[in-house]
Amino acid sequence: MPNRLQDKVVLITGAAQGIGFACARQCQCAALIEDTVRAHKKLDGLVNNAGWFPRATLEQTTTDLWEEVLHVNLRSAFYCCKYAVPRMREARAGSIVNMGSICGIQSLPNLVAYGAAKGGLLSLTRTLAGALAEHRIRVNYVIPGWVFTEGELAIQKGEGRTAEDLRKAGEKLAFGRAQTPQETAYAVVYLLSDESAQVTGTTLHLDAGASTLPIQPGTYPG
């Protein structure tokens, strides 16, 4: 992906472990934005990638867990947008990419809080896309599909699933495998680049069509 983001300053949350929890605190998120602008003199793009997806059914979801999941997955994006947008408005340009999930459209029974948070993030994306269009600030939502990130692998391992189990589960998906982080990166770079200058308020589906159809029982283990 050479030169597609040349000379652009992009802040990516969730790029280091624990940053999502930090961004859920308003003062720390504000400081993160200000430090970025102070160091680089501008802010062209924001990727809200902080995510936390503990498994819990409706009955298993405590008030504390509900609040924590929404803090990391939704409040962090709200705070980062709140403090990034004024900087982008000054430049009359900017791109915000919110990392969503198929769970934001239809979640799984054991991802109740996470589904609510990602659904809220989808609504926030569309709201801000309309509100900020006059300032030439674009806001989009990406659904990466089922990606075996370190966090997802740790959860699956904790539930007793091996790499072979996950490979076989991936074979049940539409294109015969799970999605990759690199495929998500290609989409994010596109949305941050000038190639997508007329793209806003869009949900970009990277999940081999999974989010356009009802989730079939047994498709996604755990």
For each residue, the residues with C-beta under 8 A, 3 or more apart:
1: 4 5 185 186 189
2:
3: 6
4: 1 189 190 193 195
5: 1 8 10 45 189 192 193
6: 3
7:
8: 5 44 45 192 193
9: 36 40 41 42 43 44 45
10: 5 44 45 46 47 192
11: 32 33 36 43 45 46 47 80 84
12: 15 47 49
13: 19 20 23 32 46 47 48 49 50 76 77 80
14: 19 20 47 48 49 50 51 99
15: 12 19 49
16: 19
17:
18: 21 22
19: 13 14 15 16 22 23 50
20: 13 14 23 24 50 51 52 72 73 76
21: 18 24 25 50 52 71 72
22: 18 19 25 28 29 32
23: 13 19 20 28 29 32 50 72 76 79 80
24: 20 21 29 50 71 72 75 76 79
25: 21 22 28 29 79
26: 29 30 79
27: 30 31
28: 22 23 25 31 32
29: 22 23 24 25 26 32 33 76 79 80 82 83
30: 26 27 33 34 79 83
31: 27 28 34 35
32: 11 13 22 23 28 29 35 36 80
33: 11 29 30 36 37 43 80 83 84 87
34: 30 31 37 38 83
35: 31 32 38 39
36: 9 11 32 33 39 40 43
37: 33 34 40 41 42 43 87
38: 34 35
39: 35 36
40: 9 36 37 43
41: 9 37
42: 9 37 87 91
43: 9 11 33 36 37 40 46 84 87 88 91 94
44: 8 9 10 88 91 93 94 95 192
45: 5 8 9 10 11 94 95 96 97 192
46: 10 11 13 43 80 81 84 94 95 96 97
47: 10 11 12 13 14 96 97 99 188 192
48: 13 14 76 77 80 81 96 97 98 99 121
49: 12 13 14 15 99
50: 13 14 19 20 21 23 24 72 73 76 77
51: 14 20 72 73 99 101 151
52: 20 21 68 69 72 73 114 151
53: 69 73 101 103 111 114 151 152 155
54: 65 69 113 114 155
55: 110 111 155 159 222
56: 60 61 62 65 110 111 112 113
57: 60 61 109 110 112
58: 61 109 112
59:
60: 56 57 110
61: 56 57 58 65 66 112 113
62: 56 65 66
63: 66 67
64: 67 68
65: 54 56 61 62 68 69 113
66: 61 62 63 69 70 113 116
67: 63 64 70 71
68: 52 64 65 71 72
69: 52 53 54 65 66 72 73 113 114 116 117
70: 66 67 73 74 75 113 116 117 120
71: 21 24 67 68 74 75 76
72: 20 21 23 24 50 51 52 68 69 75 76 117
73: 20 50 51 52 53 69 70 76 77 114 117 118 121
74: 70 71 77 78 117 118 120 121 124
75: 24 70 71 72 78 79
76: 13 20 23 24 29 48 50 71 72 73 79 80
77: 13 48 50 73 74 80 81 98 121 124
78: 74 75 81 82 124
79: 23 24 25 26 29 30 75 76 82 83
80: 11 13 23 29 32 33 46 48 76 77 83 84
81: 46 48 77 78 84 85 96 124 128 139
82: 29 78 79 85
83: 29 30 33 34 79 80 86 87
84: 11 33 43 46 80 81 87 88 94 96
85: 81 82 88 89 94 96 128 132 135 137
86: 83 89 90
87: 33 37 42 43 83 84 90 91 94
88: 43 44 84 85 91 93 94 96 135 137
89: 85 86 92 94 132 135 137
90: 86 87
91: 42 43 44 87 88 94
92: 89 135 136
93: 44 88 136 137
94: 43 44 45 46 84 85 87 88 89 91 135 136 137 138
95: 44 45 46 137 138 139 140 191 192 196
96: 45 46 47 48 81 84 85 88 128 137 138 139 140
97: 45 46 47 48 140 141 142 188 191 192
98: 48 77 121 122 124 125 139 140 141 142
99: 14 47 48 49 51 142 144 184 188
100: 104 118 121 122 125 141 142 143 144 203
101: 51 53 104 107 114 115 118 143 144
102: 105 106 107 143 145 207 210 211 215
103: 53 106 107 108 111 114 115 118 119
104: 100 101 107 115 118 119 121 122 141 143
105: 102 119 122 143 211
106: 102 103 115 211 214 215
107: 101 102 103 104 111 112 114 115 116 118 119
108: 103 111 115 215 220
109: 57 58 112
110: 55 56 57 60 222
111: 53 55 56 103 107 108 114 115
112: 56 57 58 61 107 109 115 116
113: 54 56 61 65 66 69 70 116 117
114: 52 53 54 69 73 101 103 107 111 117 118
115: 101 103 104 106 107 108 111 112 118 119
116: 66 69 70 107 112 113 119 120
117: 69 70 72 73 74 113 114 120 121
118: 73 74 100 101 103 104 107 114 115 121 122
119: 103 104 105 107 115 116 122 123
120: 70 74 116 117 123 124
121: 48 73 74 77 98 100 104 117 118 124 125 141
122: 98 100 104 105 118 119 125 126 141 203
123: 119 120 126 127
124: 74 77 78 81 98 120 121 127 128
125: 98 100 121 122 128 129 139 140 141 201 203
126: 122 123 129 130 139 141 201
127: 123 124 130 131
128: 81 85 96 124 125 131 132 137 139
129: 125 126 132 133 138 139 140 200 201 202
130: 126 127 133 201
131: 127 128
132: 85 89 128 129 135 137 138 139
133: 129 130 136 137 138 200
134:
135: 85 88 89 92 94 132
136: 92 93 94 133
137: 85 88 89 93 94 95 96 128 132 133
138: 94 95 96 129 132 133 191 196 197 199 200
139: 81 95 96 98 125 126 128 129 132 200 201
140: 95 96 97 98 125 129 191 196 199 200 201 202 203 204
141: 97 98 100 104 121 122 125 126 202 203 204
142: 97 98 99 100 184 187 188 191 203 204 206
143: 100 101 102 104 105 203 204 205 206 207 211
144: 99 100 101 147 179 183 184 187 206 207
145: 102 178 179 183 206 207 208 210 211
146: 152 170 173 178 179 207 210 220
147: 144 152 178 179 180 181 184
148: 152 153 156 166 178
149: 152 153 181
150: 153 154
151: 51 52 53 154 155
152: 53 146 147 148 149 155 156
153: 148 149 150 156 157 166
154: 150 151 157 158
155: 53 54 55 151 152 158 159 222
156: 148 152 153 159 161 165 166 221 222
157: 153 154 160 161 162
158: 154 155
159: 55 155 156 221 222
160: 157
161: 156 157 165 166 169 221 222
162: 157 165 166
163: 166 167
164: 167 168
165: 156 161 162 168 169 221
166: 148 153 156 161 162 163 169 170 178
167: 163 164 170 171
168: 164 165 171 172
169: 161 165 166 172 173 178 220 221
170: 146 166 167 173 176 177 178
171: 167 168 176 177
172: 168 169 218 219
173: 146 169 170 176 177 178 208 210 219
174: 208 209 210
175: 208
176: 170 171 173
177: 170 171 173
178: 145 146 147 148 166 169 170 173
179: 144 145 146 147 183 184 206 207 208
180: 147 183 184
181: 147 149 184 185
182: 185 186
183: 144 145 179 180 186 187 206
184: 99 142 144 147 179 180 181 187 188 206
185: 1 181 182 188 189
186: 1 182 183 189 190
187: 142 144 183 184 190 191 204 206
188: 47 97 99 142 184 185 191 192
189: 1 4 5 185 186 192 193
190: 4 186 187 193 195 196
191: 95 97 138 140 142 187 188 196 199 204
192: 5 8 10 44 45 47 95 97 188 189 196
193: 4 5 8 189 190 196
194: 197
195: 4 190
196: 95 138 140 190 191 192 193 199
197: 138 194
198:
199: 138 140 191 196 202
200: 129 133 138 139 140
201: 125 126 129 130 139 140
202: 129 140 141 199
203: 100 122 125 140 141 142 143
204: 140 141 142 143 187 191
205: 143 209 210 211 212
206: 142 143 144 145 179 183 184 187
207: 102 143 144 145 146 179 210 211
208: 145 173 174 175 179
209: 174 205 212 213
210: 102 145 146 173 174 205 207 213 215 219
211: 102 105 106 143 145 205 207
212: 205 209
213: 209 210
214: 106
215: 102 106 108 210 219 220
216: 219
217:
218: 172 221
219: 172 173 210 215 216
220: 108 146 169 215
221: 156 159 161 165 169 218
222: 55 110 155 156 159 161
